[in-house]
């Protein structure tokens, strides 16, 4: 994977994380109601995504993204996937059908990011001038 493609993936991941942060900060209660989740769960997810987005921005800003940092981002994404399924398992009784679908769909999208970032972290690091 080229460093440009890896950077693009990391930036796209950071953008989605920033969006989740904005939702958690600005609309936790209405989104929580729509999904059937407590507002504090939506809000906590947003704050977690802010921290992740900041790491992603640091990685993407490097000329060649640091492999260890990209691995950390990929592992964090896998943690997010596990936490998403834990949320569904814990709150399934109160979640709406839309809420379950949204949480599972975003978990699968984050899994895609984790796989791509993991592959990118494992790729040889080269600098082209």
Backbone as JSON Lines, residues from 0, in Angstrom:
{"i":0,"aa":"X","n":[0.85,-1.17,0.0],"ca":[0.0,0.0,0.0],"c":[0.89,1.23,0.0]}
{"i":1,"aa":"X","n":[0.57,2.18,-0.84],"ca":[1.38,3.39,-0.9],"c":[1.08,4.27,0.31]}
{"i":2,"aa":"X","n":[2.06,5.11,0.64],"ca":[1.86,6.01,1.78],"c":[0.71,6.97,1.52]}
{"i":3,"aa":"X","n":[0.5,7.34,0.25],"ca":[-0.61,8.24,-0.07],"c":[-1.95,7.57,0.21]}
{"i":4,"aa":"X","n":[-2.08,6.3,-0.18],"ca":[-3.33,5.59,0.1],"c":[-3.55,5.43,1.6]}
{"i":5,"aa":"X","n":[-2.49,5.1,2.34],"ca":[-2.61,4.95,3.79],"c":[-3.02,6.28,4.42]}
{"i":6,"aa":"X","n":[-2.41,7.36,3.99],"ca":[-2.79,8.67,4.52],"c":[-4.26,8.99,4.23]}
{"i":7,"aa":"X","n":[-4.71,8.65,3.03],"ca":[-6.1,8.9,2.65],"c":[-7.04,8.11,3.55]}
{"i":8,"aa":"X","n":[-6.7,6.87,3.83],"ca":[-7.51,6.03,4.71],"c":[-7.54,6.62,6.11]}
{"i":9,"aa":"X","n":[-6.39,7.03,6.6],"ca":[-6.31,7.6,7.96],"c":[-7.11,8.9,8.04]}
{"i":10,"aa":"X","n":[-7.0,9.73,7.02],"ca":[-7.76,10.99,7.01],"c":[-9.26,10.72,6.96]}
{"i":11,"aa":"X","n":[-9.68,9.77,6.14],"ca":[-11.1,9.42,6.09],"c":[-11.59,8.92,7.44]}
{"i":12,"aa":"X","n":[-10.77,8.12,8.1],"ca":[-11.11,7.62,9.43],"c":[-11.22,8.79,10.42]}
{"i":13,"aa":"X","n":[-10.28,9.72,10.35],"ca":[-10.31,10.89,11.24],"c":[-11.56,11.73,11.0]}
{"i":14,"aa":"X","n":[-11.96,11.87,9.75],"ca":[-13.17,12.66,9.44],"c":[-14.4,12.0,10.04]}
{"i":15,"aa":"X","n":[-14.5,10.67,9.9],"ca":[-15.67,9.99,10.47],"c":[-15.66,10.09,11.99]}
{"i":16,"aa":"X","n":[-14.48,9.97,12.59],"ca":[-14.37,10.11,14.05],"c":[-14.79,11.5,14.5]}
{"i":17,"aa":"X","n":[-14.4,12.51,13.75],"ca":[-14.77,13.88,14.08],"c":[-16.28,14.06,13.98]}
{"i":18,"aa":"X","n":[-16.89,13.42,13.0],"ca":[-18.35,13.48,12.87],"c":[-19.05,12.84,14.06]}
{"i":19,"aa":"X","n":[-18.54,11.69,14.51],"ca":[-19.12,11.03,15.68],"c":[-18.92,11.89,16.92]}
{"i":20,"aa":"X","n":[-17.77,12.54,17.03],"ca":[-17.54,13.45,18.15],"c":[-18.56,14.58,18.12]}
{"i":21,"aa":"X","n":[-18.78,15.18,16.95],"ca":[-19.73,16.29,16.85],"c":[-21.14,15.84,17.24]}
{"i":22,"aa":"X","n":[-21.52,14.66,16.81],"ca":[-22.85,14.13,17.18],"c":[-22.93,13.93,18.69]}
{"i":23,"aa":"X","n":[-21.87,13.33,19.26],"ca":[-21.86,13.08,20.7],"c":[-21.87,14.35,21.52]}
{"i":24,"aa":"X","n":[-21.25,15.39,20.99],"ca":[-21.18,16.66,21.71],"c":[-22.45,17.49,21.55]}
{"i":25,"aa":"X","n":[-22.98,17.52,20.33],"ca":[-24.07,18.44,20.01],"c":[-25.46,17.82,20.03]}
{"i":26,"aa":"X","n":[-25.54,16.49,19.88],"ca":[-26.86,15.88,19.73],"c":[-26.99,14.54,20.45]}
{"i":27,"aa":"X","n":[-26.32,14.39,21.58],"ca":[-26.33,13.1,22.27],"c":[-27.74,12.66,22.66]}
{"i":28,"aa":"X","n":[-28.52,13.58,23.19],"ca":[-29.87,13.21,23.64],"c":[-30.79,12.81,22.48]}
{"i":29,"aa":"X","n":[-30.93,13.63,21.43],"ca":[-31.83,13.21,20.36],"c":[-31.34,11.96,19.61]}
{"i":30,"aa":"X","n":[-30.03,11.85,19.43],"ca":[-29.5,10.66,18.76],"c":[-29.7,9.44,19.65]}
{"i":31,"aa":"X","n":[-29.46,9.61,20.94],"ca":[-29.7,8.52,21.88],"c":[-31.14,8.04,21.83]}
{"i":32,"aa":"X","n":[-32.07,8.97,21.79],"ca":[-33.49,8.62,21.7],"c":[-33.78,7.88,20.4]}
{"i":33,"aa":"X","n":[-33.23,8.35,19.3],"ca":[-33.45,7.73,18.0],"c":[-32.91,6.3,17.96]}
{"i":34,"aa":"X","n":[-31.76,6.08,18.61],"ca":[-31.13,4.76,18.59],"c":[-31.59,3.87,19.75]}
{"i":35,"aa":"X","n":[-32.21,4.48,20.76],"ca":[-32.6,3.73,21.93],"c":[-31.44,3.49,22.89]}
{"i":36,"aa":"X","n":[-30.52,4.43,22.92],"ca":[-29.35,4.36,23.79],"c":[-29.36,5.53,24.77]}
{"i":37,"aa":"X","n":[-28.78,5.34,25.95],"ca":[-28.64,6.48,26.87],"c":[-27.75,7.56,26.24]}
{"i":38,"aa":"X","n":[-28.08,8.8,26.49],"ca":[-27.32,9.92,25.92],"c":[-25.86,9.86,26.36]}
{"i":39,"aa":"X","n":[-25.6,9.39,27.58],"ca":[-24.21,9.35,28.04],"c":[-23.37,8.34,27.27]}
{"i":40,"aa":"X","n":[-23.98,7.31,26.73],"ca":[-23.25,6.34,25.89],"c":[-22.89,7.01,24.57]}
{"i":41,"aa":"X","n":[-23.83,7.73,23.98],"ca":[-23.56,8.45,22.73],"c":[-22.48,9.5,22.96]}
{"i":42,"aa":"X","n":[-22.58,10.22,24.04],"ca":[-21.59,11.25,24.36],"c":[-20.21,10.65,24.6]}
{"i":43,"aa":"X","n":[-20.14,9.56,25.36],"ca":[-18.84,8.92,25.62],"c":[-18.2,8.44,24.33]}
{"i":44,"aa":"X","n":[-19.01,7.89,23.44],"ca":[-18.49,7.47,22.14],"c":[-17.89,8.63,21.38]}
{"i":45,"aa":"X","n":[-18.53,9.77,21.46],"ca":[-18.01,10.96,20.79],"c":[-16.66,11.39,21.34]}
{"i":46,"aa":"X","n":[-16.52,11.39,22.66],"ca":[-15.24,11.79,23.25],"c":[-14.13,10.8,22.92]}
{"i":47,"aa":"X","n":[-14.46,9.52,22.89],"ca":[-13.47,8.51,22.49],"c":[-13.02,8.78,21.05]}
{"i":48,"aa":"X","n":[-13.97,9.12,20.2],"ca":[-13.63,9.39,18.8],"c":[-12.78,10.65,18.65]}
{"i":49,"aa":"X","n":[-12.95,11.62,19.52],"ca":[-12.1,12.81,19.45],"c":[-10.64,12.42,19.69]}
{"i":50,"aa":"X","n":[-10.4,11.63,20.72],"ca":[-9.03,11.19,21.01],"c":[-8.46,10.4,19.83]}
{"i":51,"aa":"X","n":[-9.26,9.52,19.26],"ca":[-8.81,8.73,18.12],"c":[-8.5,9.63,16.92]}
{"i":52,"aa":"X","n":[-9.37,10.59,16.66],"ca":[-9.16,11.5,15.53],"c":[-7.86,12.28,15.67]}
{"i":53,"aa":"X","n":[-7.55,12.7,16.9],"ca":[-6.31,13.43,17.11],"c":[-5.09,12.56,16.79]}
{"i":54,"aa":"X","n":[-5.11,11.31,17.21],"ca":[-4.02,10.39,16.86],"c":[-3.92,10.2,15.35]}
{"i":55,"aa":"X","n":[-5.06,10.1,14.7],"ca":[-5.09,9.91,13.26],"c":[-4.52,11.12,12.53]}
{"i":56,"aa":"X","n":[-4.82,12.3,13.02],"ca":[-4.29,13.52,12.41],"c":[-2.77,13.57,12.55]}
{"i":57,"aa":"X","n":[-2.27,13.17,13.7],"ca":[-0.81,13.12,13.91],"c":[-0.19,12.14,12.92]}
{"i":58,"aa":"X","n":[-0.79,10.97,12.77],"ca":[-0.24,9.96,11.85],"c":[-0.29,10.45,10.41]}
{"i":59,"aa":"X","n":[-1.4,11.05,10.01],"ca":[-1.54,11.5,8.63],"c":[-0.64,12.68,8.3]}
{"i":60,"aa":"X","n":[-0.27,13.46,9.32],"ca":[0.58,14.63,9.08],"c":[2.04,14.26,8.84]}
{"i":61,"aa":"X","n":[2.41,13.05,9.18],"ca":[3.8,12.62,8.98],"c":[4.06,12.34,7.51]}
{"i":62,"aa":"X","n":[5.31,12.6,7.08],"ca":[5.66,12.33,5.68],"c":[5.41,10.87,5.35]}
{"i":63,"aa":"X","n":[5.86,10.0,6.23],"ca":[5.56,8.57,6.14],"c":[4.93,8.19,7.48]}
{"i":64,"aa":"X","n":[3.66,7.81,7.48],"ca":[3.01,7.49,8.75],"c":[3.79,6.44,9.54]}
{"i":65,"aa":"X","n":[3.97,6.71,10.83],"ca":[4.68,5.82,11.72],"c":[3.92,4.51,11.85]}
{"i":66,"aa":"X","n":[4.61,3.4,11.54],"ca":[3.95,2.1,11.56],"c":[3.38,1.74,12.92]}
{"i":67,"aa":"X","n":[4.11,2.05,14.0],"ca":[3.62,1.73,15.34],"c":[2.35,2.53,15.67]}
{"i":68,"aa":"X","n":[2.32,3.79,15.27],"ca":[1.15,4.62,15.52],"c":[-0.05,4.12,14.71]}
{"i":69,"aa":"X","n":[0.2,3.73,13.47],"ca":[-0.89,3.21,12.63],"c":[-1.41,1.9,13.21]}
{"i":70,"aa":"X","n":[-0.51,1.06,13.73],"ca":[-0.95,-0.19,14.39],"c":[-1.81,0.13,15.61]}
{"i":71,"aa":"X","n":[-1.4,1.14,16.38],"ca":[-2.19,1.55,17.54],"c":[-3.58,2.02,17.12]}
{"i":72,"aa":"X","n":[-3.65,2.76,16.04],"ca":[-4.94,3.23,15.52],"c":[-5.79,2.03,15.1]}
{"i":73,"aa":"X","n":[-5.18,1.09,14.39],"ca":[-5.91,-0.11,13.95],"c":[-6.41,-0.91,15.16]}
{"i":74,"aa":"X","n":[-5.57,-1.07,16.17],"ca":[-5.99,-1.79,17.38],"c":[-7.1,-1.04,18.11]}
{"i":75,"aa":"X","n":[-7.0,0.27,18.16],"ca":[-8.07,1.07,18.75],"c":[-9.39,0.88,18.01]}
{"i":76,"aa":"X","n":[-9.3,0.81,16.7],"ca":[-10.5,0.57,15.9],"c":[-11.09,-0.81,16.21]}
{"i":77,"aa":"X","n":[-10.23,-1.81,16.39],"ca":[-10.74,-3.14,16.75],"c":[-11.4,-3.1,18.12]}
{"i":78,"aa":"X","n":[-10.84,-2.31,19.03],"ca":[-11.48,-2.13,20.33],"c":[-12.84,-1.48,20.2]}
{"i":79,"aa":"X","n":[-12.94,-0.51,19.29],"ca":[-14.23,0.16,19.04],"c":[-15.25,-0.84,18.52]}
{"i":80,"aa":"X","n":[-14.82,-1.72,17.62],"ca":[-15.72,-2.74,17.06],"c":[-16.24,-3.63,18.19]}
{"i":81,"aa":"X","n":[-15.32,-4.11,19.04],"ca":[-15.73,-4.96,20.16],"c":[-16.69,-4.21,21.09]}
{"i":82,"aa":"X","n":[-16.38,-2.95,21.37],"ca":[-17.24,-2.15,22.25],"c":[-18.61,-1.94,21.61]}
{"i":83,"aa":"X","n":[-18.65,-1.77,20.31],"ca":[-19.94,-1.58,19.62],"c":[-20.83,-2.8,19.78]}
{"i":84,"aa":"X","n":[-20.25,-3.99,19.61],"ca":[-21.04,-5.2,19.78],"c":[-21.42,-5.4,21.25]}
{"i":85,"aa":"X","n":[-20.57,-4.95,22.17],"ca":[-20.91,-5.0,23.6],"c":[-22.08,-4.06,23.9]}
{"i":86,"aa":"X","n":[-22.11,-2.91,23.25],"ca":[-23.23,-1.98,23.43],"c":[-24.52,-2.63,22.95]}
{"i":87,"aa":"X","n":[-24.48,-3.26,21.79],"ca":[-25.68,-3.93,21.28],"c":[-26.11,-5.03,22.25]}
{"i":88,"aa":"X","n":[-25.15,-5.82,22.72],"ca":[-25.48,-6.9,23.65],"c":[-26.07,-6.36,24.96]}
{"i":89,"aa":"X","n":[-25.52,-5.25,25.44],"ca":[-25.96,-4.69,26.72],"c":[-27.28,-3.95,26.65]}
{"i":90,"aa":"X","n":[-27.53,-3.28,25.52],"ca":[-28.71,-2.41,25.42],"c":[-29.74,-2.89,24.4]}
{"i":91,"aa":"X","n":[-29.6,-4.1,23.9],"ca":[-30.51,-4.59,22.86],"c":[-31.98,-4.48,23.25]}
{"i":92,"aa":"X","n":[-32.26,-4.68,24.52],"ca":[-33.66,-4.63,24.97],"c":[-34.28,-3.24,24.84]}
{"i":93,"aa":"X","n":[-33.44,-2.21,24.9],"ca":[-33.98,-0.84,24.82],"c":[-33.68,-0.18,23.48]}
{"i":94,"aa":"X","n":[-32.79,-0.77,22.7],"ca":[-32.42,-0.15,21.43],"c":[-33.54,-0.31,20.4]}
{"i":95,"aa":"X","n":[-33.64,0.67,19.52],"ca":[-34.58,0.58,18.41],"c":[-33.96,-0.3,17.33]}
{"i":96,"aa":"X","n":[-34.77,-0.76,16.4],"ca":[-34.25,-1.52,15.27],"c":[-33.23,-0.71,14.5]}
{"i":97,"aa":"X","n":[-33.53,0.59,14.32],"ca":[-32.59,1.48,13.65],"c":[-31.29,1.57,14.44]}
{"i":98,"aa":"X","n":[-31.4,1.66,15.76],"ca":[-30.21,1.76,16.6],"c":[-29.31,0.55,16.46]}
{"i":99,"aa":"X","n":[-29.9,-0.63,16.49],"ca":[-29.11,-1.85,16.33],"c":[-28.44,-1.87,14.96]}
{"i":100,"aa":"X","n":[-29.2,-1.52,13.93],"ca":[-28.65,-1.51,12.57],"c":[-27.51,-0.5,12.43]}
{"i":101,"aa":"X","n":[-27.69,0.69,12.99],"ca":[-26.66,1.73,12.89],"c":[-25.4,1.31,13.64]}
{"i":102,"aa":"X","n":[-25.54,0.79,14.84],"ca":[-24.36,0.41,15.61],"c":[-23.61,-0.72,14.93]}
{"i":103,"aa":"X","n":[-24.33,-1.71,14.4],"ca":[-23.66,-2.81,13.71],"c":[-23.02,-2.32,12.41]}
{"i":104,"aa":"X","n":[-23.72,-1.47,11.65],"ca":[-23.16,-0.98,10.39],"c":[-21.9,-0.15,10.61]}
{"i":105,"aa":"X","n":[-21.91,0.72,11.62],"ca":[-20.72,1.53,11.85],"c":[-19.59,0.66,12.38]}
{"i":106,"aa":"X","n":[-19.91,-0.39,13.15],"ca":[-18.86,-1.3,13.63],"c":[-18.2,-2.0,12.45]}
{"i":107,"aa":"X","n":[-18.98,-2.41,11.48],"ca":[-18.41,-3.08,10.3],"c":[-17.57,-2.11,9.46]}
{"i":108,"aa":"X","n":[-18.01,-0.86,9.38],"ca":[-17.22,0.16,8.66],"c":[-15.89,0.4,9.38]}
{"i":109,"aa":"X","n":[-15.93,0.48,10.7],"ca":[-14.69,0.68,11.47],"c":[-13.79,-0.54,11.34]}
{"i":110,"aa":"X","n":[-14.38,-1.72,11.27],"ca":[-13.58,-2.93,11.04],"c":[-12.85,-2.82,9.7]}
{"i":111,"aa":"X","n":[-13.52,-2.29,8.69],"ca":[-12.87,-2.07,7.4],"c":[-11.68,-1.13,7.51]}
{"i":112,"aa":"X","n":[-11.86,-0.03,8.25],"ca":[-10.73,0.88,8.49],"c":[-9.59,0.15,9.2]}
{"i":113,"aa":"X","n":[-9.92,-0.64,10.21],"ca":[-8.89,-1.36,10.98],"c":[-8.1,-2.3,10.08]}
{"i":114,"aa":"X","n":[-8.78,-3.0,9.21],"ca":[-8.11,-3.94,8.3],"c":[-7.19,-3.18,7.36]}
{"i":115,"aa":"X","n":[-7.69,-2.11,6.75],"ca":[-6.87,-1.34,5.82],"c":[-5.67,-0.69,6.52]}
{"i":116,"aa":"X","n":[-5.9,-0.15,7.7],"ca":[-4.8,0.48,8.44],"c":[-3.79,-0.56,8.9]}
{"i":117,"aa":"X","n":[-4.26,-1.73,9.3],"ca":[-3.35,-2.81,9.67],"c":[-2.48,-3.24,8.52]}
{"i":118,"aa":"X","n":[-3.08,-3.35,7.34],"ca":[-2.3,-3.69,6.15],"c":[-1.3,-2.58,5.83]}
{"i":119,"aa":"X","n":[-1.73,-1.36,5.97],"ca":[-0.84,-0.23,5.71],"c":[0.31,-0.18,6.69]}
{"i":120,"aa":"X","n":[0.05,-0.5,7.95],"ca":[1.1,-0.5,8.97],"c":[2.12,-1.59,8.69]}
{"i":121,"aa":"X","n":[1.68,-2.7,8.1],"ca":[2.57,-3.83,7.82],"c":[3.37,-3.63,6.53]}
{"i":122,"aa":"X","n":[2.94,-2.7,5.69],"ca":[3.62,-2.47,4.41],"c":[5.0,-1.84,4.66]}
{"i":123,"aa":"X","n":[5.94,-2.11,3.77],"ca":[7.27,-1.5,3.9],"c":[7.19,0.02,3.87]}
{"i":124,"aa":"X","n":[8.01,0.66,4.63],"ca":[8.05,2.12,4.71],"c":[9.13,2.64,3.76]}
{"i":125,"aa":"X","n":[8.71,3.44,2.81],"ca":[9.67,4.06,1.9],"c":[9.34,5.52,1.75]}
{"i":126,"aa":"X","n":[10.35,6.31,1.54],"ca":[10.16,7.74,1.31],"c":[10.57,8.01,-0.12]}
{"i":127,"aa":"X","n":[9.66,8.62,-0.87],"ca":[9.99,9.02,-2.23],"c":[10.13,10.53,-2.27]}
{"i":128,"aa":"X","n":[11.09,10.98,-3.02],"ca":[11.36,12.43,-3.08],"c":[10.85,12.98,-4.37]}
